Amino acid sequence: MTAIINWLADANAEGVKTYGNLIAITTLLAALIALIYVAVTAKKVLSFPEGSDRMKKISQSIRSGANAYLKRQYTVVAVFFLCMFIVLMLMAVLGLLTYFVPFAFVTGGFFSGLSGFIGMKIATASNARTAAACESGLNKGLRVAFSAGSVMGLTVVGLGLLDISLWYILLKMIFRLPVTEVTAAMITFGMGASSMALFARVGGGIFTKAADVGADLVGKTEVGIPEDDPRNPAAIADNVGDNVGDVAGMGADLYESYVSSVISASALGVTAFTGTSVDAARALLIPLALAAIGVIASIIGTFFVRTGESINQKALLSALRKGTYVSAILIAVTAFPLVWFVLGSDMIGLYFAILLGLVSGVLIGLSTEYFTSDTYKPTKKLAQSSETGSATTIIDGIGLGMLSTAIPIVIVAICVICSFYLSGKAAGEFAFSTSRGLYGIALAAVGMLSTLGITLATDAYGPVADNAGGIAQMAGLDEKVRERTDALDSLGNTTAATGKGFAIGSAALTALALIASYVEKIETLDPAFVFNRDIMNPPVLVGLFIGGCLPFVFAALTMNAVGRAAESIVREVRRQFREIKGILGGTEDPDYAKCVDLCTQSSLKEMVLPTLIAVIVPVVIGLLLGVNGVIGMLAGATVTGFLLAIYMSNSGGAWDNAKKYIEAGNFGGKGSDSHKAAVVGDTVGDPFKDTAGPAINILIKLLSMVSIVFAALVLKFGLL
């Protein structure tokens, strides 16, 4: 194998082309392997029994509600994509873009939405199966839920690599376009993926948290019944929301994160090595090859996830970590020969950038776990604060989230500095290169997300376990089953928070790489353009302020949207308890469909404005403040967005697990005053962690991608 790689590395011009083709085909094969794994695993999950007729009926109600929501959401999103396609096509007619760009935009959105759709289909099909498996044992329940999560994880990376490799094969191997035009088109399908992800995250987040807040405020605090009690009119809507928000929304979100990191790294690689003795196409293909290795490593890692029958959070967490760590080690080992033989021994600093990204991802995950898991002091202390009321719970939760931003910032800062200088400095004929240093930062983001297949599997299994617990409650299964599903659900909250921290950390690195790509794009379009990025330059300074404000405005819009939607659910649940007298006695069924419909209407209405802001503001800022103003805006949004996203996600995760810690029998247990205070904290934290927080990381990348795509328009018509 070494001899073959050496031969490829020393190939002549024709050999370089063959070598590039080989990498592209290998990437396509890795995508197909991932999708084959998805098909096989999905078939295995569907072979498990769904349980009793009552369990099947509940699962079918959840499935029908989720399918109906996604159908209506995709109809609304299709209108947006049609309008953007027309705009991009007009720009192509004016010569501001190539004609491939509008089609790349559409495919990015399509595959992003498809990732979420496939993940949601398997999640809604496996929730009752997980509950039934928990009747046999905890390990079996974990295996079913985790297998469903791995379908989501490998779907995202498989479709992501499929999209990237097909566009590379089409543009480079068939149409033989220059690598700069190839990366320009690929950036645009990243913009399509980001747009779809923002719709999915915001819309799904509003749906799920409106239902969750409505079910908690009336069911738990006012009526005093469990969250998933079949007498709660919002119970089905709550379970539907877990799927459309935490599965479909998350799938589209992380698909976007994945392809954005690969594309931005490829674009910077071309810039870094153009005009050197190293073929730029090789640098373009390194991120693709690294992602392909990650697919295989993630598949191998899934086979290491096993646990015993003890309901112990540390043991369960260790079982999931084992698979992630195995995948990370495999990537760390194989990335070294990849860089050595493809780019040469002089460029080995780039390997250390990849390694730094991997390690940083693990450390950010551990930091998030520390602040949100009820096995550690911060969340236990937060649960204890509930003894003095909901006000202290809210205060301590906010403080916890703010404090939790420090460690990820330090980790990302060290990763950026070390990646930049290790990659920029090379041996032999190569002097220090800023563009190569920026390429190293982008490769660190790819390294961080290279284990996404299994990382997302550990995240996506959580909503499946949550639904399983709801079905166990509504179907009246043995209390032991509910204990097992609650253990899996509580762990799912921690892994979900870890996954969000992971995505936010990679978003910061990717956003930095995209800002660099924007600068390179401007230099390519107008080599004579003179930048003035001095912080005291008024357009830059104003851009910084506007960019710093954007994540707050975005978060406010999404939080208020959840509040308005939740109000309608609270009123409806109260109405049903008041008017349908037999609900609490169990003699009449609630009108579940009404709550599902209200959540659907609210989320579809409210998701449009936040997404439009992300698309319109960069263009308006560019036309009014020019290129320097856009750079300031992107820098401001990246810094405040990163901090705000971590703060909101970790506060929300800690509030949720503090409530579950009390429900496990601590500080008074269920029904106590502490529990009621913790429910209020969890209710506040719901839109923090599942709507606004995770959507901000999409926002900061979409701002950069829109800026890159519309750069020619800004140069031509900008006022400054």
N, C-alpha and C positions, 0 to 999 in steps of 0.2 A: 504493500500500500504506500509506504514511504517513497519507494522508487517511482511509483506512478505519479504521486503528488509533486515530487521533485522535477519529473519530466514536464509536467504541466506548468510548473512555476517558471521553468527556463524556456518555455516555448517561444517560437518566433511570432510575427504578427498574425499569421494565419492560425497558429496554435493558440494565441491569446483569444481569438474569436471563438475557437472551439472550446477553450477552457471556460469562457463566459457562458457559452451555450450549455456546457455541462452543469455548471452551478445552477443556472436557471431551470434546467430540466430536473435536477436533483431537488430543488426547492418545490417544484410542482409535484414531484413524487412524494415528498414529505407531506404536502398538503393532502394528497390523496390517501396516504397512510392514515393521517389523522381522521379523515372523514370515514374511512373504512372502520377504524376503531370505534368511531361514533355509532355507526350502523350496528356493529356487533354488540357493543355495550348496551345500546338502546333495546335491541332484541332481547338481551339477557334480562334487563330490568323489567320489560313487559311480560316476561315469562313467570314472574312472581305473582302469587294470588293477590287480589284486591281486598279480600276479606268478605265480610257479610254484605247482604243486600243493602243495608242501611249505609254502610261505608261507601259502597259503590254509588249510591244515590247522591250522597254528599259530595263525593269527588266529581261526579258528573255535573252537579250544579256549579262547582268552582270552575271546572273546565269550560262550561258553556259561557259563564260570565266573562272569563278571561279572553276567550275567542271573540266574543261579541265586542269587547272593548278594543282589542287590537285591530279588528276589521274597521271599526270606525276611526281609530287613530290613524291607521295607514291611509285611509281615504283623505283625511285632512292634510297629512304630510305630503301626499302625492300632488296636491295643488301647489304647495310651496316648491316642490322639486320641479314641477312643470314651469313655474314662473322663473326660477333660477336658471333652468335650462335655456329658456328663451333669452334671458339677459346675457348669459355666457355665449350663446350662439351669435347674438348681435355683436358682442365684443370680438368674436372670431371673425365676423364679416368685416369689421373695422380694422382688422389686422393686429389687434391687441392681444389675441390668444391664438393658439392653433386649434384646428377643428376637432382634435381629439379631446380637448379639455371638457366641453359640456357632457360628452358621453362618459368620461372618467368620473365626473361629479355624480352622475346618476348611478353608475355601478357601485361607487363607494357607499352611497346611501342605501342601495338595494341590499348589498351584502351585510351591512351593519344591521339593518332591520331584520334580515333573514336569520342572523345569528341569535338575536333576541327571540324571534319567533320559534325557532327550533328548540332553544333552551326552555322556553315556556311550555311547549308541547310535552316535552319529556318530564318536566317538573309536575305539571298537572296530571300526568299519567302515573306518576310514581308516589304521590303523596299518600294515597290509601294503601299502596303496596308497602310503603315504609312503616305505616302504622301496624299493618298486619304482620310484617316481619318482626316488629318490636314485641309482638306476642310471644315469639320464639326466643328472643334474646337481644341484648344490646348490640352485640357485634353484627348480627344479621341486619338489624335496623340501620346501623352505620354503613354497612356495605351497600345496601339498596340506595340509601340517600346519597352516599358518596359516588356511587356509580352514575346516578342521575346527574350529580354535579359535574362529573368528569365528561359526560356527554356535552354539557354546556361549555366547559373549558376547552375541550378539543375541537368543538364546533367553531369557536371563536378563532383559534389559531389556524385551524384548517382552512376556513373560508378566507381569513386574512391573507394567508400565504397563497391561496388559490388566486385571489384578486390581484395581488402584487405580481406573482409570477406570470400570469396570463397577460397582464399589461406589458411586462418587460419583454416577453416573447413576441407579442404583437408589434411593439414599437421598435425594439432593438434588433430582433432576429428576422422579422418579416419585412417591416418597412425600413429598417436600417437607419433609423434616425440617430442624430448625435445624442450622446448621453445627457447633455444639458436639456434637450427637449423631452427626453424620456422622463427625467426627474420632474420637469415642470408639469407634465400630465399626471404623474403619480401624486404630486402634492395636491392636485385638484381632487382626486378621488378620496384623499384624506379629508379634504374639506367637506365632501359629500357625506363621508362616514361621521364626521363630527356633527354636522347638522342633524342627521338622523339620530345620533346618540343623544343630542341635547333635547330633541323632541321626546324621545323615549324616556330619558331620565326624569325630565321635568313633568311630563304628562303622567307617567307611571308613578312617580313620587307623590304627586298631588293626589292621585287616586288612592294609593295605599295608605297614606297618612291621614287623609280625610276619613276614610273608613275606620282606621285604627283609633283615631282620636274620638270619633263618634261612639264606637263600641266601648271604649274605656270610660269616657266621661259619664255616660248614662248607665251602661251595664254594670261596671265595677263600682263606681263611686256613688251613684244615685240609687240603683236598684239592689246592688250587692250580690250580683250573680257573676260567675267566672267569665273570663274574656271570650272563650269559645263556646259558651253555653248555647244550645240550640234555641233557647228562648230569646236570645239577643237578635233583633232584626238586622243588625249590621254584621253579624258573624260571618255570613257568606261573603259579603263585600270585603271584609277584612282579609279573608283567605284569598279571594281573587286578587286583592291588592298586592299581597306578597308575591304573586306570580307576575303581574304586569309591571310592578315597580322593581322588586328585588331580583327578578330573573330576566324578564324581557328587557327592562331598562338597563340593568347591569350588563347584560350580554352585549347590547349595542354600545354601551359606554366603553367597555374594555376592548371590544373590537376596534373601536376608534383609537384608544390609547396604543394598542398594539401596532396597527398599521401606521399611525402617525410617527411613532418612534423609529420604525424601520425606514419609512420614507424620508424623514428629516435627516437621518444618518446617511442614507444613500446620496441625497442631494449635497450634503456637506463633503462627503467623500470625493465626489466628482470635482468639486471646487478645490479641495485640498491637494489633489494629485494631478490636476490638469497642468501640463507643461513640465512635468517631472519625468524621470526615467521609469517611474512606475505607472502602468496603464491605469487610467482613471476608472475604467469599467470594473477593475478588480475591487477598488475601494467601494464602488456602488454595490457590488455583489456580496461583500463581507457581511453586512447586516442581514441579507437574505439567507446566507449560509448559516449564520448564527441562529436565526429564527428556526431554520430547518432542523438544526441540531437540538434546539429546545423542544421541538415537537416530539422527537424520539425519546429524549430524556424525560419529558413529562409522562409519556406513556409508560415508560419503565417505572417511574416513581409511583404510579397509581397502584402497582402490585404490592407495594410495601405498606399500604394503609390497612392495619388490622388493630383490633383492641380486644380486651377481655370483657367480662360481664360486670365488673365493678363500676358503679356509677361514680366516677371520679374525674373531675374536670381536667386535672393535670395529666392523667393517663390518656384521656380522650384527645387532648391537645397534642400530647406526645405522639400519638398514633398518626395524626394528620401531619405533624411536623416531619416525621420520618420520611414520608413520601416526597415532601418539598425539598428536604435537605439532600436526599439521594439525587434528585433531578439537578439541583444546583451544583453538586460535586461533579456530576457527569459533564455538565456544561463547562465548568471551570477547567476540567482536564482536557476536553476536546477543543476548546477555543484557542489554546496555545499553539498546537500545530496548524490550526486554520490560519492564524495571523502570520506565523513564521513562514509557511510555505506559499501563501498567497501574496503577501506584501513584502516579505523578506525579513531577515533577522534585524535589519536596521530599524524596523517599525515595531519592535516588540513592546514598546511603551503602550501601544494601542491595546495589547492584550491586558495589560494592567488596568487600563480604563474599563474594559469589559468586566474584569474581576472586581474592581471597585463598585461597579454598578450592581453586580450580584450581591456582594457583601452589604452594600448600602440598603438594598431591598430587604434583606433578612433583618438588618438592624432596625429599620423603620417599622417592620412588622412586629419585632419584639417590643419596641417602644410603645406601639399602639396597643399591643396585648397587655403590657404592664398597666397602662392607664385605663383600660376598659374591661379587663377580665376580673370577675369577682374572686379569683384566687389570689389577687394581690391587694396590697394595702389601700391604694387610692379609691377603688370602687367599694371596698369594705367600709372605708371611712365615710364615703358618700352615703352608703346605706345607713350608717349609724346616725348621720345628720338628719335623717328622716324622723328620728325620735322627737325632734324639736319642731317639726312642722314642715310644710311644703316650701315656705320661704327660704329656710336654711338649706333645703335640698337644692333649690334652684341656684342659690348663691354659690354653694360649694361645687355644683356641677359646672357652672360657668367658669369658676376659678380653675377647676381641674382641666377643662378644655384649653383655657389660655396657657396654663403652665405646660401642657403637653406639646405645645408648638416648639419649645426650645430644642429638644433633642433632635427631631427631624431636620430642623434648620441647620444645626451643627453638622449632622450627618451629610446632608446635601451640600453644604458649603465645603466640607473636606473633600467630598467626591468630585465637586466641580474643580476646585483648585488642583488637586492631585491629577485628575484626568487630563486637565488642560496642559499642565507642564510636563507630565510624563509622555503624553502623546505628541506635544509640539516639539519636544527635543528628540532627536534621532541621531544615530551613528552614521559613519561613512560620509557621503557627499551631501547629506541633508543638514542644513542649518535649522535653527529654531523657526517653526512656522505657526503663526496664529491660526490659520485656517485648519491646519492639522490638529491643533489643540482643540478647536471647536468640534472637529470631527470626533475626537476622543470623548468629549462630553456627550455627544449624540450616541456614540457606541456604549457609553455607560448606561444610558437610558434603555438601549436595546438589551444590554446585559441584565438590567433590572427586570425587564419584562420577558426575558427569554424563557423563564419557568412559568409563564402565564397559564399554560395548559393545565398544570396541576394546582397552581395557586388559585385560579378561578374555580377549579373543582372543589377546593376546600371552602370557598366562599359561597358558591351556588348551592351547595348541599343544605345550607342553613334554612332557606325558605321552604325547601322540601320537608325538612324536619319540623319546621313551624306549622306547616299545613297538616302534617301527620298528627301533631299534637292536637290541633283543632278538630280533626276528624275523630281522634280517639275520644275527645271530650264529648263531641256531639253524638257519637255512636254509642256512648255509654260503655266503653271498654274498661277492663279491669284497671284499677288504680296503678298497678305495677307498670302497665303499658304507658300510662301517662307520665310516670316518673322517668321512664326511659326516653320518651320523646322530649320531655322537658330538658333532660340532660343534653340530648343532641341539639335541641333548640338553643339552650344557653351557650353551648360551645359555638353554635352557628352565629350567635351575636358577636362573639369574640372574633371568629374567623372573618365575619363580614366587615367588622371594624378594621381588622388587619388588612383585608383586601382593599378597603377604601384608602387606608394609609399608604399602601403599596402603590395604588393607582395615582394618588395625589403626588407622591414622591417622584414617580416616573414622569408625571405631567410637568413638574417643575423643570426637570432636566430636558424634556422634549420641548417645552416652551422656550427655554434658552437656546436650544438648537434651532428652533424655527425662527427666532429673532435674528440669529446669525444668517439663516437662509434668506430672510427678507433683505438684509443688507447686501448679500451676494446677488440677489435677484435685481436689486436696484443698480448695482455696479455692472451687471450683465446688460441690462436694458439701456443704461446711459453711463458709459465708462468715464465721461467727463463730469459727472455729478459730484459736487463737493458737499460732503457731510459736515454738519456742525452739531455733534452730539454732546456739547458742553451742557452741563446741567443748568447753567445760567442763561442759556439760549432760550428766549421766551417760548417758542413753539415746543421745545423739549420739556420745559418746566410745566407748561399748561397740559401737555400730553401726559406727563407723570401724574398730575393731580386728577385728570379725567380717568386715566387708566386705574389709578388707585381707588377711585370711587366706584368704578363699574362693578366689581364683585359684590360690594355692599348693596348697590341698587338691585342687582340681579338676585341676591339672596333675599332682599326685602320683598321683591315681587313674588318670588316662589313661596316664601313664608306666609305672606298675606293671602296668596291663592289657597294654600292649605287651610288657613283660618276660615276663609269664606266658605270653602267646600265643606269643612268640618261642621260649621254652623248649620248648614242645610241638613246634614246627617243627624246631628244632635236633635234638631227639631222634629225630623221624621221619626227617629227612634222613640222620642218622648210621645209623639202623636200615636204611634202604634201601641205603646204600653197603655196609653190613656183610653184609646178607642176600641182596641181588640182585647176584651176583658179576659179571654181565656189563655193569653200567652203565658203569663207567669204560672198559671196552674197546669200548663202543658196540655190543655184540651184543644187549643187552636194554634195553628202555625203562623209565625210572623210572615210579613210580605218581604221576603229577602230581595226579590227582583227590584223593588222600588229603590232600595238603598244602592244596589249595584248601578241602576240607571242614573241616579243622582250623582254618584261619584264619577261616572263616565262623562256625563254632560259637563260637570264642573271642570274636570281635568282637561278635556279637549278644548274648552273655551279659554282656560287660563294658561295653557302651555305655549300659546302662539307668541305673545308679547316678549317674554324673556328671550326666546330664540331669535326673534327679529332684531332685538337690540344687539345681539352678538354679531349679526351679519351686517347690519346697517351702520353701526357706530364706527368701525374701522374705515369704512369708505368715506363717511362724512368727515371724520377727523383728518383723513388724508387730503381730501379736497380743500379743507379750510386751513389746516396747519402744515400740510406738506409731509414729506418723508420723515423729516426730523421729529415732527409732532407725533407721527405714527410710532416711531421707535420709543419715544417717551411713554406713549400710551401703553404699548406692549410691556415695557419694563415695569411700569406702575401696576398694571393688572396682574402680572406674574407674581410679584412680591406679595401684594395684599391678598391675592386670590389663594396662593399657597397657604398662607397663614390662616386665613378665614376658613378654608376648607378643612384643614386639620383640626382647628378649634371646634368647629361645628360637628364634625364626624365623631371626634373623641368624646365630647360632652354628651352627645346623644347616645353613643354606645355605652358609656359609663352609667347614665341614668337608667337605661334599659336593664343592664345587668345588676344594678343596685336593687331594682325592683324584684328581679328574679332571685336575688340572694335573700331578700326578705321573705319571698314566697316559699323559699326552701326551709323556712322555719326559724330564721334569725330575726332578732329585734322585734319579736311579737308575731311574726308570721302573717299569713293571709287574714284579711279582715281587720287587722289592728290599725291604730292611728298612723303608725309608721308606714304601713302598707299603703294607706290612702295617700299619704304625702309622697311616697315613692311613685305611685301611679301618676300623680300630677307631674312629677319630674320626668317620668317616661313619656308622658303626653307632650310636654314641651320639647323633649329631645327627639321625638319622632320626625318632625320636619327638618330638624337640625341634621340628623344622620342619614336620612333616606331621601330627602328632596333637595334642599339647598346645598348642603355640604358636598356630596359627591358630584353634583352638577357643575360646581365651580371649576373643577379640574378640566372639564370639557370646554367650558367658557374660555379659559386662558389659551387653550390650543386653537380653538376655532377663531379667535380674534387674530392670531398670527397667520393662520392659513388663508383667511379672507383677505388679509393685508397683502399676502404674497400673490394671490390670484388677481387682485385688482391693482397691483403695483403699476402696471403700464397705464391704467386709467388715471391714477394719481399723478404720475409723472407728466402726463399730457395735459391734464386739466386742473391740477392743483394750484391754489392761489399763492402758496408760499414755496 
